[in-house]
Amino acid sequence: MGIILGFTDLKVWQKSHNFVLNIYRVTRDFPMEERFGLISQMRRAAVSVPANIAEGFRKKGKKDKANFFNIAQGSLDEAKYYIILSRDLGYLKEADPLLDDADEIQKMIFGFVKSLY
């Protein structure tokens, strides 16, 4: 593991940022009627994950850091629900890779929080 100077050096941030990029890619093909509904909600939840990791990175106290990582976990679960819903509505054919990525990120966040204590 290299020196971590900023949040962009964290593997969990890198993985979650890539997750956001993938969410943006797949939602481009959703029906336009979902533009202000499911697309917006799904993107917002996904973006919240690396954003909260970034914000928590600079926090000094363990409790503050853990709080932001906990928010990231909640947003990730929310994004997972939107992926499932999108699949079930027929908007998303390949949900499994996104769900697998989300599960991996979830484990990484859990490990990071656990390492704080």
N, C-alpha and C positions, 0 to 999 in steps of 0.2 A: 504494500500500500504506500502510495506516495504522500508527500506533504499536502495537507489540506489547508489552503489559504482562503478559500471562499466557498460559498455554497455550491458553485458550479463544479467543484472538485469532488463532491459527494456522489458516489455511485447511485444512491437512492434518488438524488435530484436528477441526475442524468437519465435514469430509467423512467422517472415520472415525467420529465420533459418530453422524452420520446413518445410516451403514452399520450400526452396532449396532442402532439403532432399527428399521431395516428387517429385520434378522435376527430380532429379537424378534417383529415383526409376522408374518413368514411362518412362523415355527416354532410359532405359536399353533395353526395348523391341522394340524400333524403328528399322527400317531397317538399316543395316550396311552402306548402301549408304548415309545415313544422318549423319554419324559419324562426318564429318568435315563441315557439313552444319547446318541443323536445330538443331541437338542435341547440337552442340557446341554453337550456338547462344542462344539457349533457356537456357542452363545452365549458360552461361556468364551473361545474363540479370538477371536471378534469383539470382545469387551470388552477383551481384552488389547491390541488395537491402539491405541485412543485412550488407554488407561491408561498404556502405555509411552511414548507421545508426551508425555503430561502429565508423567510422572516424569522423562523425559530433558530436558524443557524447562529445568528449573532447575539441571541439572548444569553445573558450571563448565568442566570440561575437554572438549575436542573428542572425545577418546577415549571418555569417559563418555557424552556426548550420543549419539555415534554408536552405542555399544553398545545403548542403550535403543531407538534407532530401528531398529537391526538386529533386535532382539527383536520389535518391532512388525511388521517385514517378515515374519519367520518365522510369527508368529501369523496374519498376513493370508493367507499361503500355506496355512496349515492351514485357515483358514475357507473359502478357495476350494475346497479339496478336499471339505469337508463340503457345500458348495453343489452341487458336481458329483455327489457321492454321493446327496444328497437328490433331485436331478433324476433320476438314474438309477434310484432306488428308486420314483419316481413320486410323491414327497411334495411336490415343488416344480415347478410348471408353468412359471413364469417365472424361470429361473435367469440368463438373459443380462443383465438389468439389474443384478443383484447382482454378477455376474462383471465387468461393465463398470466398475461403481463400484470394485470391488477393484483392477482394473488401473489405474484413474486414481489411486487412493490410493497404490498401489505406486510409480507414477511420481513422485508428489509427495514421498513419503518419500525416494526415491532422490535427487531434486533437493535436498531439504533437507540430506541427509547430504553430498552433493557440495559444497554451499555452505559447509560447515564447513571445507573444506580448500583 
